[in-house]
Amino acid sequence: MPLKSIPKTLTATLITAGLAFSVAPTYAETLKVQTSFNASHISLTRLNQIWIPKLKEMTGGDLQIELLPIGSVVSHKETPVAVSMGILDGDLTATSYFAGKDPAYALMGDLIAGYDNPAQIEEFCMQGGGKELLQKMYNKYDPDVHVIGCSSEKREAFVSKVPVRGVADMKGLKVRSPEGLAADVFRRAGAAPVSLPGSEVYTALEKNVIDAADSSAYANNDASGMHKVAKYPIYPGIHSMPFMQFTINEATWNKIDKEDQAALTEWFLSAYADLRTYLDAKDKELVARDKAKGDITVIDWPQSERDDFRKIAKEAWEAFGSASPLATEVYKAHVKFMTEKGLL
């Protein structure tokens, strides 16, 4: 990759680390994998406590992973470049971060209001052609990235200071939303999207800069105090279920024997199946607690409202799906899979 095409922040990282661009990545027994989780994130804690030791068992000690919090080595948007160059051995991160490369990443990263549960996302990824399409995307933009798999561990909740009981209540709602597909969906539903980093959501809610927010899982929102200022959460969420990708440097992957490659894939899928069960139980425990206390009003949209919101979202999917040839492929793959599953 020419030096001038490398992001400035990544170039600075490389120079600081004293890494030469021409050196091929070398296999390491302990794979350094940057995640999109904060250091204290419930999912990262679970993976480190339960699943990092399991990989060592599953590979007979051949492989270990060090999971690094978001931004540890490079910016969250630069992990594919870093994996491609061998600066990182891999990433375990949100695919939607890379929507700037191609609208296909937006559709692959989070089909807003699309799927009903995160297990369906894994099924699409691993059995419905999603993994192969993601690999095709990386073959074009970051050709030394090997996709091990993609999945999702949670259905994100929605925090709000006012009751939002259906699509009609979205009209005029100032809602924090990521730019791109999510913002387009909310805009089409009548809301007024506001772009803010996650670190500013609490203060923005507290100061009435926003009315509601596309936020994290119920348990994470509880831990960060969101429900102290936004007492009308929607659970289960209506919008976001981010796709998570697990990738590795191609040369590093090729140096791992076939048995350990299979073990690494199985480890990822088993870990995410566990995370889904664990986070779902934690969310339900906290929802039951909050309903019993009565201080917080937990809203569950009826299926008819969820279906109406999905119809609105589908217009945005179609618009993004026409934005590039790869986006068209991803859009068609989603629609085919969701139609077969009775979601459309």
C-alpha positions as MATLAB code, in Angstrom:
seq = 'MPLKSIPKTLTATLITAGLAFSVAPTYAETLKVQTSFNASHISLTRLNQIWIPKLKEMTGGDLQIELLPIGSVVSHKETPVAVSMGILDGDLTATSYFAGKDPAYALMGDLIAGYDNPAQIEEFCMQGGGKELLQKMYNKYDPDVHVIGCSSEKREAFVSKVPVRGVADMKGLKVRSPEGLAADVFRRAGAAPVSLPGSEVYTALEKNVIDAADSSAYANNDASGMHKVAKYPIYPGIHSMPFMQFTINEATWNKIDKEDQAALTEWFLSAYADLRTYLDAKDKELVARDKAKGDITVIDWPQSERDDFRKIAKEAWEAFGSASPLATEVYKAHVKFMTEKGLL';
ca = [
       0.000    0.000    0.000;
       1.478    3.384   -0.931;
       2.388    5.529    2.031;
       0.236    8.417    0.819;
      -2.904    6.238    0.907;
      -2.483    5.356    4.569;
      -4.524    7.495    7.021;
      -2.359   10.089    8.761;
      -3.246    8.832   12.219;
      -2.283    5.304   11.242;
       0.950    6.506    9.669;
       1.846    8.203   12.925;
       1.111    5.001   14.796;
       3.389    3.036   12.503;
       6.247    5.501   12.788;
       5.944    5.590   16.555;
       5.963    1.815   16.711;
       9.005    1.670   14.438;
       7.297   -0.708   12.009;
       8.460   -1.008    8.419;
       5.790   -1.103    5.741;
       7.636   -3.699    3.717;
       7.862   -6.325    6.450;
       5.365   -9.160    6.043;
       3.270  -10.039    9.094;
       4.658  -12.865   11.170;
       2.664  -15.528   12.946;
       2.430  -15.084   16.681;
       1.159  -17.649   19.164;
      -0.774  -14.903   20.954;
      -2.959  -13.075   18.465;
      -3.427   -9.386   19.168;
      -7.018   -8.541   18.254;
      -8.472   -5.048   18.644;
     -12.155   -4.901   19.540;
     -14.823   -2.198   19.427;
     -15.499   -2.603   23.155;
     -14.499   -0.150   25.864;
     -12.216   -1.645   28.512;
     -15.090   -1.991   30.999;
     -17.673   -3.261   28.494;
     -19.751   -6.177   29.746;
     -19.068   -8.220   26.590;
     -15.293   -7.736   26.718;
     -15.259   -8.691   30.397;
     -17.194  -11.864   29.651;
     -14.917  -12.810   26.763;
     -11.771  -12.254   28.818;
     -13.030  -14.135   31.852;
     -14.681  -17.104   30.140;
     -13.651  -17.411   26.520;
      -9.998  -16.444   26.295;
      -9.039  -19.427   28.509;
     -11.304  -21.692   26.434;
      -9.416  -20.985   23.206;
      -6.198  -22.226   24.774;
      -8.025  -25.431   25.741;
      -9.640  -25.837   22.317;
      -6.308  -25.558   20.490;
      -4.206  -27.504   22.972;
      -2.261  -24.362   23.778;
      -1.429  -23.622   20.131;
      -3.381  -20.363   20.027;
      -4.122  -17.588   22.456;
      -5.776  -14.222   21.914;
      -5.235  -10.873   23.569;
      -8.392   -8.808   23.130;
      -7.580   -5.099   23.068;
     -10.133   -2.354   23.867;
     -11.257    0.100   21.200;
      -8.555    2.501   20.050;
      -5.714    0.641   21.787;
      -3.465    0.439   18.722;
      -5.294    2.300   15.943;
      -8.514    4.258   15.545;
     -11.700    2.183   15.471;
     -12.102    3.043   11.768;
      -8.593    1.861   10.842;
      -8.550   -1.737   12.080;
      -8.967   -3.344    8.617;
      -5.940   -1.441    7.307;
      -3.963   -2.441   10.400;
      -4.997   -6.090   10.031;
      -4.178   -6.049    6.332;
      -0.685   -4.717    7.080;
      -0.044   -7.066   10.002;
       0.041   -4.306   12.628;
      -2.839   -6.125   14.282;
      -3.298   -9.870   13.962;
      -7.046   -9.360   13.773;
     -10.092   -7.387   14.773;
     -13.365   -8.181   16.528;
     -15.337   -5.086   15.787;
     -18.444   -3.433   14.385;
     -18.569   -3.664   10.600;
     -20.603   -0.458   10.324;
     -17.524    1.585   11.296;
     -16.274    1.130    7.727;
     -19.324    2.478    5.896;
     -17.128    5.261    4.527;
     -15.386    2.728    2.296;
     -18.590    1.634    0.586;
     -22.342    1.779    1.418;
     -22.198   -2.024    1.444;
     -20.523   -1.842    4.859;
     -23.476    0.164    6.216;
     -25.944   -2.481    5.068;
     -23.736   -5.316    6.281;
     -22.906   -3.570    9.540;
     -26.410   -2.856   10.834;
     -29.599   -3.409    8.866;
     -31.570   -0.915   10.963;
     -34.958   -2.325   12.095;
     -34.305   -5.452   10.047;
     -33.765   -8.556   12.126;
     -35.792   -9.613   15.161;
     -32.957  -11.168   17.164;
     -29.152  -11.415   16.965;
     -29.187  -15.173   16.302;
     -30.792  -14.422   12.914;
     -27.849  -12.157   12.112;
     -25.392  -14.961   12.745;
     -27.470  -17.298   10.593;
     -27.412  -14.761    7.752;
     -23.681  -14.255    8.198;
     -22.614  -17.872    8.436;
     -25.279  -19.650    6.366;
     -26.999  -17.001    4.274;
     -24.025  -15.685    2.326;
     -23.118  -12.744    4.567;
     -19.611  -13.941    5.387;
     -18.794  -14.499    1.734;
     -20.043  -11.025    0.794;
     -18.031   -9.459    3.603;
     -14.938  -11.262    2.328;
     -15.661   -9.974   -1.172;
     -15.801   -6.442    0.231;
     -12.432   -6.852    1.939;
     -10.920   -8.445   -1.153;
     -11.632   -5.131   -2.872;
     -10.695   -2.649   -0.143;
      -8.287   -4.447    2.238;
      -7.128   -7.548    0.360;
      -5.005   -9.122    3.110;
      -7.936   -9.375    5.556;
      -9.404  -12.854    6.058;
     -12.954  -13.006    7.441;
     -13.348  -15.778   10.010;
     -16.969  -14.975   10.688;
     -19.602  -12.415   11.616;
     -22.325  -12.428   14.232;
     -24.122  -10.279   16.807;
     -24.341  -10.566   20.568;
     -27.148   -8.207   21.505;
     -30.211   -6.303   20.493;
     -29.604   -2.689   21.388;
     -32.185   -0.861   23.470;
     -33.496    2.658   22.934;
     -33.408    5.321   25.645;
     -35.921    8.149   25.723;
     -37.012   10.975   28.001;
     -40.529   10.858   26.569;
     -42.881    7.955   25.825;
     -42.397    6.651   22.288;
     -45.051    3.961   21.852;
     -45.095    3.736   18.076;
     -44.018    5.275   14.788;
     -46.319    8.271   15.190;
     -44.456    9.314   18.348;
     -41.227    9.590   16.337;
     -42.420   12.800   14.672;
     -40.179   15.670   15.747;
     -38.220   13.526   18.203;
     -34.630   14.729   18.607;
     -32.791   11.421   18.563;
     -29.067   10.785   18.764;
     -28.137    8.558   15.869;
     -25.013    7.577   13.964;
     -24.665    9.183   10.546;
     -25.650    7.134    7.521;
     -28.265    4.408    7.390;
     -29.516    4.796   10.980;
     -29.972    8.548   10.626;
     -31.763    8.073    7.306;
     -34.227    5.600    8.841;
     -35.047    7.899   11.761;
     -35.425   10.853    9.413;
     -37.859    8.923    7.226;
     -39.849    8.058   10.374;
     -40.233   11.777   11.143;
     -37.535   12.155   13.805;
     -34.729   14.720   13.815;
     -31.422   12.823   13.983;
     -28.566   14.397   15.919;
     -25.015   13.127   15.445;
     -23.193   12.732   18.773;
     -20.468   10.388   20.026;
     -21.595    7.844   22.589;
     -19.600    9.595   25.302;
     -21.862   12.663   25.037;
     -25.261   10.937   25.100;
     -25.861   11.152   28.860;
     -25.099   14.871   29.057;
     -27.143   15.598   25.923;
     -30.150   13.814   27.436;
     -29.670   15.539   30.779;
     -29.513   18.995   29.152;
     -32.420   18.328   26.745;
     -30.210   18.616   23.682;
     -31.827   15.348   22.581;
     -35.035   13.536   23.562;
     -33.857   10.010   22.889;
     -30.874    8.000   21.740;
     -29.872    5.028   19.672;
     -27.786    3.476   22.420;
     -26.384    0.166   23.656;
     -27.890   -2.922   25.306;
     -30.256   -2.370   28.227;
     -27.624   -3.619   30.687;
     -25.005   -1.219   29.353;
     -27.460    1.689   29.435;
     -28.300    0.800   33.021;
     -24.618    0.672   33.989;
     -23.931    4.050   32.402;
     -26.859    5.699   34.197;
     -28.931    6.468   31.101;
     -32.194    5.480   32.776;
     -31.680    8.111   35.471;
     -32.354   10.822   32.885;
     -34.295    8.861   30.251;
     -37.040    6.953   32.021;
     -38.939    5.588   29.000;
     -36.633    2.965   27.463;
     -37.914    0.797   24.622;
     -37.149   -2.876   25.219;
     -36.672   -4.993   23.182;
     -35.157   -2.333   20.939;
     -36.723   -1.363   17.641;
     -33.742   -0.385   15.562;
     -30.164   -1.484   15.994;
     -28.447   -4.868   16.120;
     -24.858   -4.267   15.057;
     -23.020   -6.936   13.095;
     -19.654   -7.855   14.600;
     -16.861   -9.178   12.388;
     -13.976  -11.402   13.395;
     -11.072  -11.048   10.976;
      -7.433  -12.033   10.875;
      -4.446  -11.149    8.728;
      -4.389  -13.472    5.696;
      -0.744  -14.483    6.086;
      -1.255  -15.178    9.783;
      -4.331  -17.287    9.004;
      -2.400  -19.334    6.467;
       0.282  -20.137    9.060;
      -2.304  -21.664   11.404;
      -2.919  -25.362   10.764;
      -6.355  -26.483    9.541;
      -7.359  -27.995   12.874;
      -6.642  -24.777   14.756;
      -8.353  -22.717   12.042;
     -11.508  -24.772   12.610;
     -11.118  -24.378   16.375;
     -10.766  -20.602   16.070;
     -13.950  -20.399   13.993;
     -15.833  -22.608   16.438;
     -14.506  -20.549   19.348;
     -15.918  -17.353   17.837;
     -19.360  -18.844   17.199;
     -19.539  -20.492   20.622;
     -18.424  -17.314   22.384;
     -21.085  -15.255   20.635;
     -23.801  -17.814   21.350;
     -22.836  -17.536   25.023;
     -22.794  -13.726   24.897;
     -26.302  -13.675   23.431;
     -27.624  -15.880   26.224;
     -25.745  -14.004   28.929;
     -26.681  -10.485   27.788;
     -30.311  -11.427   27.138;
     -30.619  -12.833   30.663;
     -28.948   -9.761   32.140;
     -31.227   -7.418   30.208;
     -34.366   -9.310   31.277;
     -33.227   -9.334   34.896;
     -32.797   -5.556   34.893;
     -36.044   -4.941   32.988;
     -37.960   -7.029   35.559;
     -36.303   -5.105   38.378;
     -37.163   -1.731   36.856;
     -40.769   -2.711   36.135;
     -41.182   -3.850   39.739;
     -39.777   -0.587   41.108;
     -42.072    1.481   38.920;
     -39.692    4.413   38.584;
     -38.977    3.564   34.949;
     -41.592    2.879   32.257;
     -40.304    0.126   29.978;
     -42.078    0.275   26.613;
     -42.428   -2.742   24.305;
     -43.697   -1.854   20.849;
     -46.437   -4.139   19.498;
     -45.489   -6.182   16.469;
     -47.701   -4.040   14.218;
     -45.651   -0.929   15.060;
     -42.392   -2.835   14.591;
     -43.620   -3.967   11.177;
     -44.524   -0.382   10.227;
     -41.095    0.839   11.294;
     -39.460   -1.925    9.242;
     -41.435   -0.816    6.182;
     -40.020    2.691    6.611;
     -36.533    1.288    7.139;
     -36.843   -0.794    3.981;
     -37.038    2.422    1.945;
     -33.667    3.442    3.377;
     -32.203   -0.027    2.727;
     -33.257    0.256   -0.916;
     -31.671    3.692   -1.238;
     -28.372    2.498    0.222;
     -28.608   -0.715   -1.789;
     -28.527    1.246   -5.033;
     -25.476    3.282   -4.036;
     -22.816    0.812   -5.220;
     -22.561   -2.603   -6.908;
     -21.453   -4.280   -3.660;
     -24.250   -2.577   -1.731;
     -26.734   -3.964   -4.237;
     -25.423   -7.477   -3.631;
     -25.645   -7.086    0.134;
     -29.144   -5.614   -0.044;
     -30.407   -8.446   -2.255;
     -28.835  -11.061    0.021;
     -30.563   -9.580    3.079;
     -33.938   -9.402    1.353;
     -33.666  -12.983    0.090;
     -32.748  -14.306    3.536;
     -35.355  -12.248    5.405;
     -38.088  -13.215    2.956;
     -37.242  -16.885    3.463;
     -37.458  -16.372    7.236;
     -40.808  -14.568    7.034;
     -39.446  -11.219    8.196;
     -40.602   -9.315    5.121;
];
